[in-house]
Every structure is written in C-alpha cells, then in structure tokens.
Amino acid sequence: MNKIFKALSDPTRRQVLQLLRKGPLTAGELAAHFSVSKPTMSAHFLVLKEAGLVDTKKDGKTVIYRLKISVLEDALLGFAQIFGMESRPGEENIPANNTENKETSS
C-alpha cells in the first residue's frame, strides 16, 4: 500500500490517473498535458506502474497506458478500514463500532 500512496502523493501522477479515467492513452498523449521533460514523465509513469496503478501495452514503439481502477479501489478500501469504515461499494457506510443502526427488540 505504501507504493500506492507514494504514487498518489504527487500532483502530476494524480493528474495522469485522472486523464486515464477517460480511457487508455499513449505516453506521448499523456506527456502533451504537462510541461515537463520526457525523462521526468517516464519517471512518473514508472512510479505508477510499480504501484500497480497502471498497465502498459507496447504497440511497436508506442507505449499505451491504462488505469487499473481495481488496485486503486482496493487501496482506498484498505485505508478506510484502518479507520473503521468497513463497508464495501453498495453497502451502508457505517463505522464498525457504530451500534445506533442495530435493530433492538422491545
């Protein structure tokens, strides 16, 4: 989980993930959104890949990046569980120690 949060700590990498939410993009298409050097973008891509947040596919000399949303969801769920929020998508978001919503019989 540390690699994921390290990857998410940088605003450029977060923006890359936002761009990939719309669908796969090539390294060049992604880099066109930023005013940094290609080596700097390559370093960002590597951090995202090592964290498991993106998949890559080579098409000749072109590298295509795709967001792995399930990895991000799992990390965020794990982080939420640390603070006692144990619900999953589609379930009520009730902290584990909350007893207010339990049915009681009179």
C-alpha positions as CSV (number, residue, x, y, z in Angstrom):
1,M,0.0,0.0,0.0
2,N,3.0,2.3,0.6
3,K,3.8,2.3,-3.1
4,I,0.3,3.3,-4.0
5,F,0.2,6.2,-1.6
6,K,3.7,7.3,-2.7
7,A,2.4,7.3,-6.3
8,L,-0.7,9.3,-5.3
9,S,1.4,11.9,-3.3
10,D,2.5,13.7,-6.5
11,P,0.0,16.0,-8.2
12,T,1.4,15.2,-11.7
13,R,0.8,11.5,-11.1
14,R,-2.7,12.2,-9.8
15,Q,-3.4,14.1,-12.9
16,V,-2.1,11.3,-15.1
17,L,-4.6,9.0,-13.3
18,Q,-7.4,11.4,-13.9
19,L,-6.6,11.5,-17.6
20,L,-6.6,7.7,-17.8
21,R,-10.0,7.6,-16.2
22,K,-11.3,8.5,-19.7
23,G,-9.6,5.6,-21.3
24,P,-6.1,4.3,-22.4
25,L,-3.6,6.9,-23.7
26,T,-0.2,6.7,-25.1
27,A,2.8,8.1,-23.3
28,G,3.0,10.9,-25.8
29,E,-0.7,11.8,-25.4
30,L,-0.2,11.9,-21.6
31,A,3.0,13.9,-21.8
32,A,1.3,16.5,-24.0
33,H,-0.7,17.6,-21.0
34,F,2.4,18.5,-18.9
35,S,5.3,21.0,-19.3
36,V,8.0,18.6,-18.1
37,S,10.7,16.7,-19.9
38,K,10.1,13.2,-21.3
39,P,12.5,11.6,-18.8
40,T,10.5,13.2,-15.9
41,M,7.3,11.9,-17.4
42,S,8.9,8.4,-17.8
43,A,9.8,8.5,-14.1
44,H,6.2,9.3,-13.2
45,F,5.0,6.5,-15.4
46,L,7.4,4.1,-13.7
47,V,6.2,5.0,-10.2
48,L,2.6,4.5,-11.3
49,K,3.4,1.2,-12.9
50,E,5.4,-0.1,-9.9
51,A,2.5,0.8,-7.6
52,G,0.2,-1.3,-9.9
53,L,-2.0,1.7,-10.7
54,V,-1.4,1.4,-14.5
55,D,-1.0,-1.3,-17.0
56,T,1.2,-0.9,-20.1
57,K,0.9,-2.3,-23.6
58,K,3.5,-1.9,-26.3
59,D,2.3,-1.3,-29.8
60,G,5.6,-1.1,-31.8
61,K,7.5,1.8,-30.3
62,T,4.4,3.2,-28.7
63,V,3.5,2.6,-25.0
64,I,-0.1,2.7,-24.1
65,Y,-1.2,3.2,-20.5
66,R,-4.4,2.0,-18.9
67,L,-5.7,2.8,-15.4
68,K,-6.1,-0.2,-13.1
69,I,-9.0,1.1,-11.1
70,S,-9.4,-2.1,-9.0
71,V,-6.0,-1.6,-7.5
72,L,-6.9,2.0,-6.5
73,E,-10.2,0.9,-5.1
74,D,-8.6,-1.9,-3.0
75,A,-6.0,0.5,-1.6
76,L,-8.6,3.1,-0.7
77,L,-10.9,0.4,0.9
78,G,-7.9,-0.9,2.9
79,F,-7.1,2.7,4.0
80,A,-10.7,3.2,5.0
81,Q,-10.7,0.0,7.0
82,I,-7.8,1.2,9.1
83,F,-10.1,3.9,10.4
84,G,-13.0,1.6,11.0
85,M,-15.0,2.2,7.8
86,E,-15.5,-1.4,6.7
87,S,-18.3,-1.0,4.1
88,R,-17.8,-2.1,0.5
89,P,-19.4,-0.5,-2.5
90,G,-23.2,-0.9,-2.3
91,E,-23.2,-1.4,1.5
92,E,-24.0,1.2,4.1
93,N,-21.0,3.3,5.2
94,I,-21.2,2.7,9.0
95,P,-18.2,2.6,11.2
96,A,-17.5,-0.9,12.7
97,N,-18.2,0.2,16.3
98,N,-21.5,2.0,15.5
99,T,-24.4,0.4,17.3
100,E,-27.1,3.0,16.6
101,N,-28.4,1.3,13.5
102,K,-28.8,-2.2,15.0
103,E,-32.3,-3.4,15.5
104,T,-33.4,-3.7,19.1
105,S,-36.5,-5.6,20.3
106,S,-38.8,-4.0,22.9
